[in-house]
C-alpha cells in the first residue's frame, strides 16, 4: 500500500500484510473496482457484480488466489503475453512502413505473427529493433498487406489520426 509520508514529504510503500485489513480497505470501500482487478477475476473465472468496489474485488482476488495458487503463474504468463502483444501491436501500427510499403495490420495478424515467431524463431526479439523490423515479419507472413488498397486505407487512416493530433494540439 502506498501512503504519504509526512516525515520524508514523499510516498512510501507499506507491505500489505502489515496493515490491518479494515484500515487497508477503508478508503477503497466506495471506489469502483479497476479494470485490472476485473480482468484478474475474469481470468480466475470468478463472478462479480458491475458495481463492485476495489475492496470487494481485492477480497475476491485474495480468495481466488488462496483456492487456486497454481493459477497465479499462468495469470502472470498471460498478463506478460498481453503486454507483449500490446507493445508489438503498437510498434507495428506506428511503423514507418504503414501507409508507404504496407497496409494496417490487424490485431489478429500481430498476435499470430508473435506466436509463429515464438515457436520458429525464439530469439526474434533480439533481432528486431522496433516497428519497422517487426513490420517486415508481418509482410512476410501476410503479403496481402502490400496490396495497393491496403496501403491506401492505411494512408487515409494515418492522415485522419495526424489531423486529429494536430487539431488537439491547436485546441
N, C-alpha and C positions, 0 to 999 in steps of 0.2 A: 504494500500500500504506500503511495506517495503522499507525504504530508509537508506542509510548510514548517520550516524550522526557524523560530524567531531568533535563536542564538546565532546561526550562521547566515541568516537572511537569504536562504535558498530553500530548495526542496530536498528532502531525504527520503529514502525508501525504508520502510519498516517491514520486516518479513511478516507475511500474513498470519503465520501461526503464532506470533507473539501478541497479536491484538485480540482482545475479547471479541467474540463473534458479533455480539449485539452492537459493540462500538464500531466495528468494521462496517456493518451493514446499515448503520443509522442514516448516513447521507444517501444511501442507494435505494432506500425504500420507495421513493417517489419517482426516480429516474427510470425511463424505459430501458429495457434490455437492448444491448448493442447488436448490430448485425453479426459481429464476430461471435458473440455468445449464442445467438440463434443458429448460426452456421455450425457451431460445435455441437449444439443439441441435436440438430438435424443429422449430423454425422453419427452421433450415438443413437439415433432413432428414438429420441425422447420427445414425447408430445408436450406442447406448451401452448399457452393462450397468447393471443395477439397483444394483450395489454400487460404482459409480464414485466416485472421490474428487474433491474440489474441484480438486486439481492435474490429474488426468486430464481433467476437464471443461474446465478452463482451457486446456489444450493443444489439445483438440479444437476449442474455440471459436476459438482463435487460428488454427488450421489452416483452419477453415471460412471465417473472415473473410479470410484471405490468398488462398484459392482463389476466393471469390465476393465481392469487395469491393462489387459493385453491390447486393448483398442487404442490406447493413447499413442503408442509408437506408430500405428497405422494412421492415426489422425495427423501426427506431426509430418509423416511422409506425404500424406495427401495435401496438407497445407503448404509444404515446401514445393510440391508439384504445381499447385495452383499459382504460387508466387512466381515460380519459374516460367510457367505459361504466360502470365501477365507481363513479365519482363520481355520475353521474346516476341510476344504479340505486339507490344508497343514498339520494340525495335524494328519489327517488320513494317508496320504501318507508317512509321516515321522515316523509313529508309529513303535515301535519295533516289532509289530506283523506282519507287512508286510514282506513277504518273509519267515517267520517262521511258523506262525499259520494261515495266511490268504493271499489271493492274493491282487492285487492292486485294490482299489475301483475306480469306475468311478465318474466323477463329478455329474452325474445324481443320482447315489446311495447316495452320500453325501447330495445333495440338498433334495432328497426325505426323507432321514432319519431325517434331521433337521426339515422339515415340519411336519413329523409324530410326532417327539418328542415335538415340539412346541404345538401341539394340545393335545396330550395324556399325556404328562409329562412336563408341562410348566416350572417347576423348574429344569429341567435336567442339565442345565449348572452348577448349584451349586453342583451337584452330580458327575460331570465329571472333573477330574483334568488334563486331557490332551489327547494326541493322543491315548494312549492305551485304556483309558476308552471309548472314542468315537468309537474306532475300535470295541470294544465289542458290542456296539449298532449296528454297521454295520453288524457284523457277525450274530447277532440275526435276523436282517431284511433280510440279504442276505446270507443264509447258503452256497450258491454256491461259496462264497469267500474262503471256506475252502477246496475246492477240490484240488487235487494234481497238476493238470495242472495250475490252477490259482496261486498257491503258487510258483511253479517253474518259471512261467512267471515273477512274482514279484521279485524273486531272481535274475533272469537274468537282468531285468531292473535295479535293485538296484546295482548290480555289475558293470553294464555299467556306471551308474551315479557316483559311487565311483571311478571308474577308471578315468573318465573324471575329477573329482575333484582333484585326485592325479596328473594327468598329468598337470592340470592347476597350481597346487602349485609348481611343478617342473619347469615349464616354467619360 
